[in-house]
């Protein structure tokens, strides 16, 4: 790799010393392994240029026996060293489906740290907007440097002016432009009865989904944008928390078959208006209104958007009555109303929408989901009948729209249960790559790659989703699991503290914190453990059991806790509760008892449908990796369970071993 033109790059509190191969932040040298600095030098040496993962691996490692999970780990190390927040990246940006880019901040030059300046000479500090620091060899170089600064400043101001104005930077192909960022806030329901919230939400969400398809626009996801409903925060405050430059606000008023929609695009920094429009239409024109707003917002932000192509790919409905029912169905789920009465209501809505539009793939998917949800509430034979109908609906989707992402997702899950894990993962990745990193698209794939031990790849994927949904607690929760499995305990703790500020249940984050503390991987003593224990029993009804309550009296006596775990795991498997077995297994692991932990893992897996036959779904596989503390992964029985579960066959077939696992000779392998 050729060295960058400048020997040093400096901005804000960061200094990248290319010649000395050092990274300094706040005057302190950051510990970086050589490969990590080499990646930083490659990216920072060409700010604004996107490097694919393959290019980075080729240039730094020569692609010799290196998997992409190594690069995921390196990028996480660099973000920590640079003080980056992955949810609001300022310097190191992940370009979804492509690779990485290093952006220089468009800020004022900060004075150099006097200690560093004394060591290196303050003259070597470069303008943070310059691509490279130009040597001062005469008036001609100074003139070129000034011109470069002017051009780059024009780029920095491109998205701070009214859209449509001419710009010097817009004609410069050598200068990267910032990607505009947008959040679509929930539209207000101004109908007389205030009973059209589902329609207002659906309209805003559909516009959000359409705009998210524009490659030149970063759009924050629904869960984060809608978290500001009824919070009465000012526009700049919302913009700061979501990390966006623009906000789309709106309102919906429905009067019978008449619809009035108002939309307004504003700058997040000062609330000034960039564009607004009022649409007075018939309800049947709601789809046209969605498309018009999406196109006009895209035009105002100077990005391209193919709405027609997006609509064709989604498998939705153009029947207004079916669409209205789908919005009601989705609204119930978004409010997390999953009791028996609401499950029955959702099933009725799903049946009606399919009857109104038999070609609506999303409607059929909603029907299958509703059938299985109600089946979980009922006993046989009603449950068996509902599940059988759900399977038939899935088969209908495969026939009706085999190329839809929903059909592909279903086929991927079926392939997994049939033991064809490599094919399942390949197909599930196509679903992920075919659209924005929404929960619906990525979750099955994320569980699959986690199941086979690709932990760093899972972290990278979920971090990408978190960048779209920074306010979503479920993503924070899953990242805490992922960081813990990868033994990145400080990252898990940092994400736990960040997630404490988000809305939603803290039961699972507290569960992970409890076991991290039990394993001495977070600060605090017995008093803090007892506090977490009390919170868990109050938050999670499944933990309010004699076993877990008794543990609360033994938190200062590890041997007594292990004895209680041993007793729990000795119960007949027919009488054992699978969740209690899982909790007991976690306790044994956190306290470092490898032999007891492997007994708990075996019993938990044996209680899962399909484990003995090889047809277990991907979700219970997480137990293999959710036990990082005791050295379980090096135990011979752990290896036997991995073989029985088909994970080792996948590794050998794909050539991609799990993180920390590698072949030993022809027939053996080892994990750590």
Secondary structure, DSSP 8 states (H G I E B T S, - for coil): ----S-SEEEETTEEEETTTTEEEETTEE----HHHHHHHHHHHTTTT-EEEHHHHHHHHHTTSS--HHHHHHHHHHHHHHHT--GGG-SSEEEETTTEEEE----S------HHHHHHH-GGG---TTSSS-----SHHHHHHHHHHHHHHHHHHTGGGS-TT---TGGG-TTS----EEEEE---EE-STTS--HHHHHHHHHHHHHHHTT-TTEEE--HHHHGGGTT----HHHHHHHHT-SEEEEEEEEEETTEEEEEEEEEETTT--EEEEEEEEEEGGGHHHHHHHHHHHHHHHTT----HHHHHHHHT----HHHHHHHHHHHHHHHTT--SHHHHHHHHHHHHHHHHH-TT-HHHHHHHHHHHHHHHHHS-TTHHHHHHHHHHHHHHHHHHH-TTSHHHHHHHHHHHHHTT-HHHHHHHHHHHHHTS---HHHHHHHHHHHHHTT-HHHHHHHHHHHHHH-TT-HHHHHHHHHHHHHTT-HHHHHHHHHHHTTSSS--HHHHHHHHHHHHTT-SS--HHHHHHHHHHHHHH-GGG-SHHHHHHTT-TT-HHHHHHHHHHHHTS-TTT--HHHHHHHHHHHHHTT-HHHHHHHHHHHHHTSTTTTTT---SGGGHHHHS--SSSGGGSHHHHHHHHHTTHHHHHHHHS---TTEEEETTTEEEE-
